[in-house]
Amino acid sequence: MTEEQEAELAALKPKAQRTQKTKEKNAKYYQELRAAVDRVVVLEELAGRGS
């Protein structure tokens, strides 16, 4: 690897790490959101049966 390539890698690495962390954070958020939506559906079904 040339010095130029090493410098480029050093410059890009933090951005790549931030992007990866953002993707992980978004995935967790959407997983939690989906779980909440699923729970609402279950609770609404239970409420409907109780009536």
PyMOL Python script that loads the backbone (N, CA, C, O; Angstrom):
from pymol import cmd

cmd.read_pdbstr("""\
ATOM      1  N   MET A   1       0.855  -1.170   0.000  1.00  0.00           N
ATOM      2  CA  MET A   1       0.000   0.000   0.000  1.00  0.00           C
ATOM      3  C   MET A   1       0.904   1.236   0.000  1.00  0.00           C
ATOM      4  O   MET A   1       1.868   1.319   0.760  1.00  0.00           O
ATOM      5  N   THR A   2       0.574   2.171  -0.853  1.00  0.00           N
ATOM      6  CA  THR A   2       1.393   3.381  -0.948  1.00  0.00           C
ATOM      7  C   THR A   2       1.050   4.328   0.203  1.00  0.00           C
ATOM      8  O   THR A   2       0.040   4.159   0.885  1.00  0.00           O
ATOM      9  N   GLU A   3       1.896   5.309   0.401  1.00  0.00           N
ATOM     10  CA  GLU A   3       1.642   6.302   1.449  1.00  0.00           C
ATOM     11  C   GLU A   3       0.347   7.061   1.159  1.00  0.00           C
ATOM     12  O   GLU A   3      -0.416   7.394   2.066  1.00  0.00           O
ATOM     13  N   GLU A   4       0.122   7.322  -0.123  1.00  0.00           N
ATOM     14  CA  GLU A   4      -1.095   8.030  -0.523  1.00  0.00           C
ATOM     15  C   GLU A   4      -2.335   7.202  -0.166  1.00  0.00           C
ATOM     16  O   GLU A   4      -3.323   7.735   0.338  1.00  0.00           O
ATOM     17  N   GLN A   5      -2.271   5.910  -0.430  1.00  0.00           N
ATOM     18  CA  GLN A   5      -3.390   5.029  -0.106  1.00  0.00           C
ATOM     19  C   GLN A   5      -3.593   4.929   1.407  1.00  0.00           C
ATOM     20  O   GLN A   5      -4.729   4.895   1.880  1.00  0.00           O
ATOM     21  N   GLU A   6      -2.507   4.883   2.157  1.00  0.00           N
ATOM     22  CA  GLU A   6      -2.599   4.835   3.612  1.00  0.00           C
ATOM     23  C   GLU A   6      -3.242   6.112   4.157  1.00  0.00           C
ATOM     24  O   GLU A   6      -4.053   6.063   5.082  1.00  0.00           O
ATOM     25  N   ALA A   7      -2.875   7.240   3.582  1.00  0.00           N
ATOM     26  CA  ALA A   7      -3.455   8.519   3.996  1.00  0.00           C
ATOM     27  C   ALA A   7      -4.950   8.560   3.664  1.00  0.00           C
ATOM     28  O   ALA A   7      -5.767   9.031   4.455  1.00  0.00           O
ATOM     29  N   GLU A   8      -5.280   8.061   2.487  1.00  0.00           N
ATOM     30  CA  GLU A   8      -6.688   8.022   2.080  1.00  0.00           C
ATOM     31  C   GLU A   8      -7.490   7.121   3.021  1.00  0.00           C
ATOM     32  O   GLU A   8      -8.596   7.470   3.435  1.00  0.00           O
ATOM     33  N   LEU A   9      -6.926   5.968   3.352  1.00  0.00           N
ATOM     34  CA  LEU A   9      -7.581   5.043   4.275  1.00  0.00           C
ATOM     35  C   LEU A   9      -7.777   5.695   5.639  1.00  0.00           C
ATOM     36  O   LEU A   9      -8.851   5.581   6.229  1.00  0.00           O
ATOM     37  N   ALA A  10      -6.779   6.358   6.131  1.00  0.00           N
ATOM     38  CA  ALA A  10      -6.864   7.029   7.428  1.00  0.00           C
ATOM     39  C   ALA A  10      -7.945   8.110   7.413  1.00  0.00           C
ATOM     40  O   ALA A  10      -8.631   8.317   8.413  1.00  0.00           O
ATOM     41  N   ALA A  11      -8.093   8.790   6.293  1.00  0.00           N
ATOM     42  CA  ALA A  11      -9.106   9.837   6.181  1.00  0.00           C
ATOM     43  C   ALA A  11     -10.517   9.254   6.075  1.00  0.00           C
ATOM     44  O   ALA A  11     -11.468   9.837   6.595  1.00  0.00           O
ATOM     45  N   LEU A  12     -10.657   8.116   5.408  1.00  0.00           N
ATOM     46  CA  LEU A  12     -11.978   7.531   5.185  1.00  0.00           C
ATOM     47  C   LEU A  12     -12.472   6.657   6.333  1.00  0.00           C
ATOM     48  O   LEU A  12     -13.679   6.491   6.510  1.00  0.00           O
ATOM     49  N   LYS A  13     -11.567   6.109   7.100  1.00  0.00           N
ATOM     50  CA  LYS A  13     -11.937   5.164   8.146  1.00  0.00           C
ATOM     51  C   LYS A  13     -12.925   5.738   9.164  1.00  0.00           C
ATOM     52  O   LYS A  13     -13.912   5.073   9.477  1.00  0.00           O
ATOM     53  N   PRO A  14     -12.702   6.944   9.693  1.00  0.00           N
ATOM     54  CA  PRO A  14     -13.670   7.482  10.658  1.00  0.00           C
ATOM     55  C   PRO A  14     -15.075   7.640  10.062  1.00  0.00           C
ATOM     56  O   PRO A  14     -16.075   7.380  10.731  1.00  0.00           O
ATOM     57  N   LYS A  15     -15.134   8.064   8.814  1.00  0.00           N
ATOM     58  CA  LYS A  15     -16.437   8.223   8.149  1.00  0.00           C
ATOM     59  C   LYS A  15     -17.120   6.870   8.001  1.00  0.00           C
ATOM     60  O   LYS A  15     -18.325   6.751   8.227  1.00  0.00           O
ATOM     61  N   ALA A  16     -16.363   5.861   7.627  1.00  0.00           N
ATOM     62  CA  ALA A  16     -16.921   4.522   7.473  1.00  0.00           C
ATOM     63  C   ALA A  16     -17.421   3.993   8.817  1.00  0.00           C
ATOM     64  O   ALA A  16     -18.466   3.347   8.884  1.00  0.00           O
ATOM     65  N   GLN A  17     -16.681   4.265   9.870  1.00  0.00           N
ATOM     66  CA  GLN A  17     -17.096   3.814  11.201  1.00  0.00           C
ATOM     67  C   GLN A  17     -18.367   4.533  11.639  1.00  0.00           C
ATOM     68  O   GLN A  17     -19.261   3.908  12.211  1.00  0.00           O
ATOM     69  N   ARG A  18     -18.462   5.835  11.381  1.00  0.00           N
ATOM     70  CA  ARG A  18     -19.679   6.587  11.716  1.00  0.00           C
ATOM     71  C   ARG A  18     -20.880   6.041  10.946  1.00  0.00           C
ATOM     72  O   ARG A  18     -21.972   5.890  11.494  1.00  0.00           O
ATOM     73  N   THR A  19     -20.657   5.750   9.671  1.00  0.00           N
ATOM     74  CA  THR A  19     -21.731   5.214   8.841  1.00  0.00           C
ATOM     75  C   THR A  19     -22.201   3.878   9.389  1.00  0.00           C
ATOM     76  O   THR A  19     -23.404   3.628   9.456  1.00  0.00           O
ATOM     77  N   GLN A  20     -21.274   3.020   9.781  1.00  0.00           N
ATOM     78  CA  GLN A  20     -21.626   1.714  10.328  1.00  0.00           C
ATOM     79  C   GLN A  20     -22.408   1.867  11.631  1.00  0.00           C
ATOM     80  O   GLN A  20     -23.404   1.174  11.844  1.00  0.00           O
ATOM     81  N   LYS A  21     -21.963   2.765  12.495  1.00  0.00           N
ATOM     82  CA  LYS A  21     -22.670   2.985  13.760  1.00  0.00           C
ATOM     83  C   LYS A  21     -24.079   3.517  13.505  1.00  0.00           C
ATOM     84  O   LYS A  21     -25.027   3.125  14.185  1.00  0.00           O
ATOM     85  N   THR A  22     -24.211   4.402  12.533  1.00  0.00           N
ATOM     86  CA  THR A  22     -25.528   4.948  12.193  1.00  0.00           C
ATOM     87  C   THR A  22     -26.441   3.840  11.693  1.00  0.00           C
ATOM     88  O   THR A  22     -27.611   3.781  12.073  1.00  0.00           O
ATOM     89  N   LYS A  23     -25.923   2.967  10.849  1.00  0.00           N
ATOM     90  CA  LYS A  23     -26.726   1.857  10.336  1.00  0.00           C
ATOM     91  C   LYS A  23     -27.174   0.948  11.475  1.00  0.00           C
ATOM     92  O   LYS A  23     -28.326   0.515  11.510  1.00  0.00           O
ATOM     93  N   GLU A  24     -26.272   0.659  12.398  1.00  0.00           N
ATOM     94  CA  GLU A  24     -26.618  -0.194  13.533  1.00  0.00           C
ATOM     95  C   GLU A  24     -27.679   0.473  14.409  1.00  0.00           C
ATOM     96  O   GLU A  24     -28.619  -0.174  14.871  1.00  0.00           O
ATOM     97  N   LYS A  25     -27.510   1.773  14.628  1.00  0.00           N
ATOM     98  CA  LYS A  25     -28.463   2.529  15.441  1.00  0.00           C
ATOM     99  C   LYS A  25     -29.842   2.545  14.769  1.00  0.00           C
ATOM    100  O   LYS A  25     -30.864   2.352  15.428  1.00  0.00           O
ATOM    101  N   ASN A  26     -29.858   2.776  13.463  1.00  0.00           N
ATOM    102  CA  ASN A  26     -31.124   2.788  12.725  1.00  0.00           C
ATOM    103  C   ASN A  26     -31.787   1.421  12.752  1.00  0.00           C
ATOM    104  O   ASN A  26     -33.004   1.324  12.914  1.00  0.00           O
ATOM    105  N   ALA A  27     -30.999   0.363  12.597  1.00  0.00           N
ATOM    106  CA  ALA A  27     -31.552  -0.990  12.613  1.00  0.00           C
ATOM    107  C   ALA A  27     -32.196  -1.282  13.963  1.00  0.00           C
ATOM    108  O   ALA A  27     -33.282  -1.858  14.025  1.00  0.00           O
ATOM    109  N   LYS A  28     -31.527  -0.886  15.041  1.00  0.00           N
ATOM    110  CA  LYS A  28     -32.079  -1.102  16.374  1.00  0.00           C
ATOM    111  C   LYS A  28     -33.363  -0.296  16.549  1.00  0.00           C
ATOM    112  O   LYS A  28     -34.344  -0.806  17.090  1.00  0.00           O
ATOM    113  N   TYR A  29     -33.365   0.951  16.099  1.00  0.00           N
ATOM    114  CA  TYR A  29     -34.553   1.800  16.206  1.00  0.00           C
ATOM    115  C   TYR A  29     -35.739   1.163  15.472  1.00  0.00           C
ATOM    116  O   TYR A  29     -36.834   1.068  16.026  1.00  0.00           O
ATOM    117  N   TYR A  30     -35.524   0.734  14.244  1.00  0.00           N
ATOM    118  CA  TYR A  30     -36.619   0.165  13.472  1.00  0.00           C
ATOM    119  C   TYR A  30     -37.079  -1.175  14.035  1.00  0.00           C
ATOM    120  O   TYR A  30     -38.257  -1.518  13.935  1.00  0.00           O
ATOM    121  N   GLN A  31     -36.161  -1.930  14.623  1.00  0.00           N
ATOM    122  CA  GLN A  31     -36.529  -3.187  15.270  1.00  0.00           C
ATOM    123  C   GLN A  31     -37.437  -2.897  16.475  1.00  0.00           C
ATOM    124  O   GLN A  31     -38.446  -3.574  16.674  1.00  0.00           O
ATOM    125  N   GLU A  32     -37.074  -1.895  17.269  1.00  0.00           N
ATOM    126  CA  GLU A  32     -37.888  -1.515  18.417  1.00  0.00           C
ATOM    127  C   GLU A  32     -39.241  -0.959  17.973  1.00  0.00           C
ATOM    128  O   GLU A  32     -40.268  -1.236  18.592  1.00  0.00           O
ATOM    129  N   LEU A  33     -39.230  -0.181  16.907  1.00  0.00           N
ATOM    130  CA  LEU A  33     -40.471   0.376  16.379  1.00  0.00           C
ATOM    131  C   LEU A  33     -41.398  -0.739  15.910  1.00  0.00           C
ATOM    132  O   LEU A  33     -42.595  -0.717  16.196  1.00  0.00           O
ATOM    133  N   ARG A  34     -40.849  -1.703  15.195  1.00  0.00           N
ATOM    134  CA  ARG A  34     -41.640  -2.834  14.701  1.00  0.00           C
ATOM    135  C   ARG A  34     -42.225  -3.633  15.863  1.00  0.00           C
ATOM    136  O   ARG A  34     -43.374  -4.072  15.808  1.00  0.00           O
ATOM    137  N   ALA A  35     -41.426  -3.820  16.918  1.00  0.00           N
ATOM    138  CA  ALA A  35     -41.906  -4.538  18.095  1.00  0.00           C
ATOM    139  C   ALA A  35     -43.061  -3.776  18.748  1.00  0.00           C
ATOM    140  O   ALA A  35     -44.029  -4.388  19.200  1.00  0.00           O
ATOM    141  N   ALA A  36     -42.967  -2.462  18.798  1.00  0.00           N
ATOM    142  CA  ALA A  36     -44.036  -1.646  19.372  1.00  0.00           C
ATOM    143  C   ALA A  36     -45.309  -1.768  18.542  1.00  0.00           C
ATOM    144  O   ALA A  36     -46.403  -1.902  19.092  1.00  0.00           O
ATOM    145  N   VAL A  37     -45.170  -1.723  17.232  1.00  0.00           N
ATOM    146  CA  VAL A  37     -46.333  -1.853  16.341  1.00  0.00           C
ATOM    147  C   VAL A  37     -46.970  -3.227  16.530  1.00  0.00           C
ATOM    148  O   VAL A  37     -48.193  -3.336  16.614  1.00  0.00           O
ATOM    149  N   ASP A  38     -46.155  -4.267  16.597  1.00  0.00           N
ATOM    150  CA  ASP A  38     -46.676  -5.617  16.806  1.00  0.00           C
ATOM    151  C   ASP A  38     -47.415  -5.723  18.137  1.00  0.00           C
ATOM    152  O   ASP A  38     -48.458  -6.370  18.224  1.00  0.00           O
ATOM    153  N   ARG A  39     -46.869  -5.085  19.174  1.00  0.00           N
ATOM    154  CA  ARG A  39     -47.501  -5.124  20.495  1.00  0.00           C
ATOM    155  C   ARG A  39     -48.842  -4.390  20.472  1.00  0.00           C
ATOM    156  O   ARG A  39     -49.797  -4.845  21.102  1.00  0.00           O
ATOM    157  N   VAL A  40     -48.932  -3.284  19.773  1.00  0.00           N
ATOM    158  CA  VAL A  40     -50.198  -2.558  19.651  1.00  0.00           C
ATOM    159  C   VAL A  40     -51.247  -3.448  18.992  1.00  0.00           C
ATOM    160  O   VAL A  40     -52.401  -3.471  19.419  1.00  0.00           O
ATOM    161  N   VAL A  41     -50.855  -4.168  17.968  1.00  0.00           N
ATOM    162  CA  VAL A  41     -51.793  -5.062  17.277  1.00  0.00           C
ATOM    163  C   VAL A  41     -52.317  -6.118  18.248  1.00  0.00           C
ATOM    164  O   VAL A  41     -53.516  -6.394  18.284  1.00  0.00           O
ATOM    165  N   VAL A  42     -51.415  -6.706  19.033  1.00  0.00           N
ATOM    166  CA  VAL A  42     -51.816  -7.728  19.999  1.00  0.00           C
ATOM    167  C   VAL A  42     -52.775  -7.143  21.034  1.00  0.00           C
ATOM    168  O   VAL A  42     -53.807  -7.738  21.342  1.00  0.00           O
ATOM    169  N   LEU A  43     -52.425  -5.980  21.563  1.00  0.00           N
ATOM    170  CA  LEU A  43     -53.272  -5.358  22.576  1.00  0.00           C
ATOM    171  C   LEU A  43     -54.635  -4.963  22.021  1.00  0.00           C
ATOM    172  O   LEU A  43     -55.646  -5.080  22.714  1.00  0.00           O
ATOM    173  N   GLU A  44     -54.668  -4.499  20.785  1.00  0.00           N
ATOM    174  CA  GLU A  44     -55.949  -4.153  20.164  1.00  0.00           C
ATOM    175  C   GLU A  44     -56.810  -5.392  19.963  1.00  0.00           C
ATOM    176  O   GLU A  44     -58.027  -5.346  20.144  1.00  0.00           O
ATOM    177  N   GLU A  45     -56.172  -6.507  19.587  1.00  0.00           N
ATOM    178  CA  GLU A  45     -56.923  -7.760  19.439  1.00  0.00           C
ATOM    179  C   GLU A  45     -57.499  -8.207  20.775  1.00  0.00           C
ATOM    180  O   GLU A  45     -58.645  -8.651  20.843  1.00  0.00           O
ATOM    181  N   LEU A  46     -56.704  -8.090  21.839  1.00  0.00           N
ATOM    182  CA  LEU A  46     -57.178  -8.458  23.165  1.00  0.00           C
ATOM    183  C   LEU A  46     -58.313  -7.541  23.609  1.00  0.00           C
ATOM    184  O   LEU A  46     -59.272  -8.002  24.227  1.00  0.00           O
ATOM    185  N   ALA A  47     -58.218  -6.278  23.307  1.00  0.00           N
ATOM    186  CA  ALA A  47     -59.274  -5.334  23.665  1.00  0.00           C
ATOM    187  C   ALA A  47     -60.554  -5.660  22.910  1.00  0.00           C
ATOM    188  O   ALA A  47     -61.649  -5.532  23.458  1.00  0.00           O
ATOM    189  N   GLY A  48     -60.423  -6.077  21.669  1.00  0.00           N
ATOM    190  CA  GLY A  48     -61.571  -6.428  20.865  1.00  0.00           C
ATOM    191  C   GLY A  48     -62.274  -7.684  21.379  1.00  0.00           C
ATOM    192  O   GLY A  48     -63.499  -7.780  21.299  1.00  0.00           O
ATOM    193  N   ARG A  49     -61.531  -8.626  21.895  1.00  0.00           N
ATOM    194  CA  ARG A  49     -62.098  -9.864  22.416  1.00  0.00           C
ATOM    195  C   ARG A  49     -62.806  -9.626  23.741  1.00  0.00           C
ATOM    196  O   ARG A  49     -63.794 -10.291  24.055  1.00  0.00           O
ATOM    197  N   GLY A  50     -62.299  -8.680  24.512  1.00  0.00           N
ATOM    198  CA  GLY A  50     -62.867  -8.413  25.820  1.00  0.00           C
ATOM    199  C   GLY A  50     -64.200  -7.688  25.774  1.00  0.00           C
ATOM    200  O   GLY A  50     -64.948  -7.687  26.751  1.00  0.00           O
ATOM    201  N   SER A  51     -64.493  -7.073  24.642  1.00  0.00           N
ATOM    202  CA  SER A  51     -65.713  -6.269  24.536  1.00  0.00           C
ATOM    203  C   SER A  51     -66.941  -7.147  24.393  1.00  0.00           C
ATOM    204  O   SER A  51     -68.056  -6.636  24.291  1.00  0.00           O
TER     205      SER A  51
END
""", "prot")
cmd.dss("prot")
cmd.show_as("cartoon", "prot")
cmd.util.cbc("prot")
cmd.orient("prot")
